[in-house]
């Protein structure tokens, strides 16, 4: 259940990306994947790469997915910006 909580928190954070410029690597789908993977990986890292059971999952478990989702979205955004700049430099030359 902990993994479900992390992924759902990543999904909730992902919804806010519609207010940002679309410079994500892979577009909005890339941001979606970054949010889900980031939330799951950081959540797993916090719990020592074990998934909390149903009875060990609480609101705090879900909140552990927030930093991972933000990190994942940020990394996808930075990669998209890097690729756009490289493409612009290549077409300008």
C-alpha positions as CSV (number, residue, x, y, z in Angstrom):
1,X,0.0,0.0,0.0
2,X,2.9,2.3,0.6
3,X,3.9,2.1,-3.1
4,X,0.4,3.0,-4.1
5,X,0.4,6.0,-1.8
6,X,3.7,7.3,-3.2
7,X,2.6,6.9,-6.8
8,X,-0.8,8.6,-6.1
9,X,1.0,11.5,-4.5
10,X,3.3,11.7,-7.6
11,X,0.1,11.8,-9.7
12,X,-1.4,14.5,-7.6
13,X,1.8,16.7,-7.9
14,X,2.0,16.0,-11.6
15,X,-1.4,17.7,-12.1
16,X,0.2,21.1,-11.2
17,X,2.6,20.8,-14.2
18,X,-0.1,22.2,-16.5
19,X,0.8,25.7,-15.2
20,X,4.4,25.5,-16.2
21,X,5.9,25.9,-19.7
22,X,6.0,22.7,-21.6
23,X,9.8,22.2,-21.8
24,X,9.7,18.6,-20.4
25,X,11.6,15.8,-22.1
26,X,8.7,13.9,-23.7
27,X,6.1,16.6,-23.0
28,X,3.5,16.2,-20.4
29,X,3.8,12.4,-20.6
30,X,7.5,12.7,-19.7
31,X,6.6,14.8,-16.7
32,X,4.0,12.2,-15.7
33,X,6.6,9.4,-15.8
34,X,9.2,11.5,-14.0
35,X,6.7,12.3,-11.2
36,X,5.7,8.6,-10.7
37,X,9.2,7.2,-10.9
38,X,10.6,9.9,-8.7
39,X,7.9,9.5,-6.0
40,X,8.4,5.7,-6.0
41,X,12.2,5.7,-5.9
42,X,12.5,8.3,-3.2
43,X,9.7,6.6,-1.2
44,X,11.6,3.3,-1.5
45,X,14.9,4.9,-0.5
46,X,13.3,6.4,2.6
47,X,12.0,3.0,3.7
48,X,15.2,1.1,3.0
49,X,14.0,-0.3,-0.3
50,X,11.0,-2.1,1.3
51,X,7.4,-1.3,0.7
52,X,5.3,-0.6,3.8
53,X,2.4,-2.9,4.4
54,X,-1.3,-1.9,4.5
55,X,-1.2,-1.5,8.3
56,X,2.1,0.5,8.2
57,X,0.8,3.0,5.7
58,X,-0.5,6.4,7.0
59,X,-0.6,10.0,5.8
60,X,3.1,10.5,6.4
61,X,3.8,7.6,4.0
62,X,2.0,9.4,1.3
63,X,3.8,12.7,2.0
64,X,7.1,10.9,1.5
65,X,6.3,10.9,-2.2
66,X,6.3,14.7,-2.6
67,X,10.0,15.3,-2.7
68,X,10.6,12.4,-5.1
69,X,7.8,13.7,-7.5
70,X,9.3,17.2,-7.4
71,X,12.8,15.8,-8.1
72,X,11.6,13.6,-10.9
73,X,9.6,16.4,-12.6
74,X,12.6,18.8,-12.2
75,X,15.0,16.3,-13.8
76,X,12.7,15.7,-16.7
77,X,12.3,19.5,-17.1
78,X,16.1,20.1,-17.0
79,X,16.7,17.4,-19.6
80,X,14.0,18.8,-21.9
81,X,15.6,22.3,-21.6
82,X,19.1,20.8,-22.3
83,X,17.8,19.1,-25.5
84,X,15.9,22.2,-26.7
85,X,19.1,24.3,-26.3
86,X,21.2,21.7,-28.1
87,X,18.7,21.6,-30.9
88,X,18.6,25.4,-31.2
89,X,22.4,25.6,-31.2
90,X,22.5,22.9,-33.9
91,X,20.0,24.6,-36.1
92,X,21.6,28.0,-35.7
93,X,25.0,26.7,-36.8
